Amino acid sequence: MRAALPEPEPYERPAGDVPARAGGHRLELDRDTVERDLMRLVLTIIELLRQLMERQALRRVDQGDLSEDQEERIGLTLMLLQERMDELCDRYDLTPEDLNIDLGPLGPLLSR
């Protein structure tokens, strides 16, 4: 039988104690743009996945792995996804350039 562990005491940061941050920068959140910034991140990830799916579909078409019906469905699905992405970008006032995160020495995340 195990002995019950004591409840941990809540941590209270001493007054004036500021946690260290990389580069000494503090993360600033603007309440007015949090939703837009979150949508920017989500749409960036979706756009990356859409581009990967599109490349894979093109490879499969080039290899002759798909029937005409499958090619048609994939093409239609990718077009609908692009339309929905455009609608969401318009709604949140985002451009394709806004979704292309700069990875520094690696270059931009998305290919265009």
Residue pairs with C-beta under 8 A, 6 or more apart in sequence:
13 19
21 27
35 92
36 92
36 93
36 94
39 88
39 92
39 94
40 92
40 94
40 98
40 99
43 85
43 88
43 89
43 92
43 94
43 99
44 99
44 100
44 101
44 109
44 110
46 85
47 85
47 96
47 99
47 110
48 109
48 110
50 78
50 81
50 82
50 85
51 110
51 111
53 78
54 78
57 66
57 74
57 75
57 78
60 66
61 71
66 74
88 94
89 95
89 96
89 98
89 99
96 110
96 112
99 110
100 108
100 109
100 110
100 112
101 108
101 109
101 110
102 108
102 109
103 109
